[in-house]
Amino acid sequence: MKKMNSKKVLKKLIDNILTYLDEMQCDIILSEFAEGGKYAFLECLEIISCWKYFHKYGIYDIEKTYPL
């Protein structure tokens, strides 16, 4: 795997998490396991949102875009 700088790593992580969350939005009924995964992904985004450039990478209001 090619090494990336920190911005590229965070962008890739954010993109992957957003993709997973978008896929979960399509499921009307989530299993308990999938629901737990959604919470985990949202928690990861909350932590990453502490990064000052987070808003440049695809989402501004996590709770509005992905309500629990």
C-alpha positions in Angstrom: 0.0 0.0 0.0 1.3 3.4 -0.9 2.1 5.7 2.0 0.0 8.9 2.2 0.3 12.2 4.1 -2.1 12.8 7.1 -4.6 14.9 5.0 -4.9 12.1 2.4 -5.3 9.5 5.1 -8.0 11.4 6.9 -9.8 12.2 3.6 -9.8 8.5 2.7 -11.1 7.6 6.2 -13.9 10.2 6.0 -14.9 9.1 2.5 -15.1 5.5 3.6 -17.1 6.3 6.7 -19.5 8.5 4.7 -19.9 5.7 2.1 -20.8 3.2 4.9 -23.2 5.5 6.5 -24.9 6.3 3.2 -25.3 2.6 2.5 -26.9 2.1 6.0 -29.3 5.0 5.3 -30.9 2.8 2.6 -31.7 0.0 5.1 -35.1 0.7 6.7 -34.5 -1.7 9.5 -31.0 -2.2 10.8 -30.0 -5.1 13.0 -28.6 -4.4 16.4 -25.2 -5.1 15.1 -25.6 -2.7 12.1 -27.1 -0.1 14.4 -24.1 -0.4 16.7 -21.8 0.1 13.6 -23.7 3.2 12.7 -23.1 4.7 16.2 -19.4 3.7 15.9 -19.0 5.4 12.5 -20.8 8.5 13.8 -18.5 8.6 16.9 -15.5 8.4 14.6 -16.8 11.3 12.6 -17.4 13.3 15.8 -13.8 12.7 16.8 -12.4 13.6 13.3 -14.5 16.7 13.3 -12.2 18.2 15.9 -9.7 18.5 13.0 -9.8 22.1 11.7 -10.0 21.0 8.0 -12.8 18.5 8.6 -15.5 20.7 6.9 -13.6 20.6 3.7 -14.0 16.9 3.4 -17.7 16.4 2.8 -19.9 17.1 5.8 -20.7 20.0 8.0 -23.5 18.9 10.4 -23.1 15.3 11.2 -26.2 15.0 13.4 -28.4 16.7 10.8 -27.1 14.6 7.9 -27.1 11.3 9.8 -29.8 11.5 12.6 -29.8 8.7 15.2 
